Amino acid sequence: MAKIRNPKDRAINLFDSIRGRFIISKALYTAMDILQQEKRPPQSDIQDMKLLAEELFPICGQLEAYKDNVRNSM
């Protein structure tokens, strides 16, 4: 397979991969956590991020739920 040199094409390929979706999911969940800690959290931004995370990029949420299930079953 030829190496892609164009940064935009590399970014598109990453976005279309499991790794890319994981990175976006992790970024969304991290951002939501940080925003919740603000003195006046931007609730509409957090809700939109939550929608994106749950419906399009659920990987991190699923991993956390799995970890919780494992912890609770011990």
N, C-alpha and C positions, 0 to 999 in steps of 0.2 A: 504494500500500500504506500502510495506517495505521501510525503510529509507536506502538510498544508502550511504555507508560509504567510498567507494573507491573514492578518489578525482578526478581521471580521469573520472570515470563514472558520477560523479556529474557534472563535467564541460561539458561533452557531453550532458547530460540531459538539462543543462542550455542553452547551445548553440542551442539545438533543440526547445527551448521554445520561446514564444513571448517576455518574459522578457529578455532572453539572446540576442535575435536579437535587441531589443531596446538598450541594453547596448552597443553592438558592434556598432550599428548605431550612438549612441551618442558619442562614443569614436572617430569614424571616422570623424564626423562633427566637433568635438572639435579640433582634431589634425589638420584638414585642416585649420581651423581658426587660430590656433597658428602658424602653419608653414607659412601661408601667411604673417604674421607679421615680419618674419625674414628679415634681411638685404638682403640676397640672398636666396629667397625661393626655395626649391628643387622641381621644377615644375613637374618632372616626378613622384616623390612620391605623390605629391598632385593630379596629374591626375589619378594615379592608385587608390588612396584612393577614389577619386570622382567616378570612375567606380564601385568600390566595393559598395560604399554607395548608388549609384543610382540604381544599378542592383540587388544587393543581400540584402542590408540592408537599404531600403528606408524610414523606419519608421520616423526618425527624420526630414528628408526632407519633408515628407508628412505633418507632424504636423506643421512645420514652414509655409508651403504653406497654410494650413488651417487657421492658426492664421492670416496670412497676409490677406486672403480673408475676414475673420471676421472683422478685423480692417478697411479694405477698404470699407466694406459695411455699416459701422456705420456713 
